[in-house]
Amino acid sequence: MNFGPKIQTRLRSLAPTPVASLWSIAIARIVIGVLWLFSLRWKLPPDFDGGSERSLRQWLQLEVEHPTFAPYGRFVETVIQPNFTLFAWLLFFCELVVGISLLLGLFTRGGALLGFGLSLNLGIGLANVPGEWPWAYVMLAMWHGVFFATGAGRAFGIDGRLRGNVLNTPLRLLT
Amino acid sequence: MSANSPATPSAQDPDVAAAPFMPARTGSIAISLLRITLGVIILATWWDNLQDELYTGDGLSGLIDWLFTPSAEGGNGSTLSLYERLLDTVVVPNAGVFAIGQLIIEGLFGLGLLVGASTRAASIGAMVFFSSLFLAYYGGDEWIWTYVLLFVASLTVFLGWGGRTLGVDRFVANARGESPRSLFW
């Protein structure tokens, strides 16, 4: 069977070889994009209430009660909690951006960098909360590092098409 | 068959390294770091479980009981009753045997992933293990995405031949060629 060069190239990238192919990382990128979007459901504006689940406000209170580092707990208590609505909107927006970026493979390096920061924040904030498993946040941060390092949006993502068009602009750093 | 024959390209093969869309070496290193992280996580948890005496008949039965006890009564509140029945009928009556098996197998997965030895077999085992945990914890208080993250990491290590870079598998493949059906290294 004779495929065109473009299809041959694509088939070749899907073939199992002893060298890692980006498509296996791209699958993870899509799954973790869904994870971020799914996590928005318990911090939906305007009240950021979790419905039957623990709300953002309750999670912040747990971070204050069980801080991994005392200064972090004090920061949440004195800066974030008094300005809850502002920070809740900021968090909602950041998680939405990361989720969409990873799901679609759009400006993936930018999304991955933001996601890495959010993962670290979650890890630092929740590591000492009873019932939390800090390794989950280590793995989450690790994944974002992998997406950033590999430019994971270039397979099964918009970045693959976009990169040629933004090659001469600063935006290429985000793809 | 030699690991460097055209049918089984090695990491040094420029043809393979020129795979599209990515710097192949960066991807291989990234997946290896993922593998090492996964190994560290499994071994650290294994050690914690060992200290907590979870790898004993009583420890394992107690864990299963806690998983399916409602949250209001201090349990995890997992909801998959079909899986609960399976654990109650198969695992709990033989908890001592399963606990020892889990002690050995979990330790081997962790070690294999950490050093990149028999990585593909270890990652398949890890996928089965994390799927089982996903089903056991589903619907409860635990953040269920933890097991999705770990499963996807194992899958990526498997698909990305995670032991061929910064791992023992690289030397084994060079010395002995490909493993049967490429399922071990």
Interface residues (C-beta under 8 A of the other chain):
Chain A: T9 R10 R12 S13 P16 T17 P18 V19 A20 S21 L22 S24 I25 I27 A28 V31 I32 L35 F38 S39 G131 E132 W133 W135 A136 V138 M139 L140 M142 W143 G145 V146 A149 T150 G151 R154 A155 G160
Chain B: T8 P9 S10 A11 D13 V16 A17 A19 P20 F21 M22 P23 A24 R25 T26 G27 S28 I29 A30 I31 L33 L34 T37 L38 I41 A44 T45 D141 E142 W143 W145 T146 V148 L149 L150 V152 A153 L155 T156 L159 G160 W161 G162 R164 T165 A173 S182
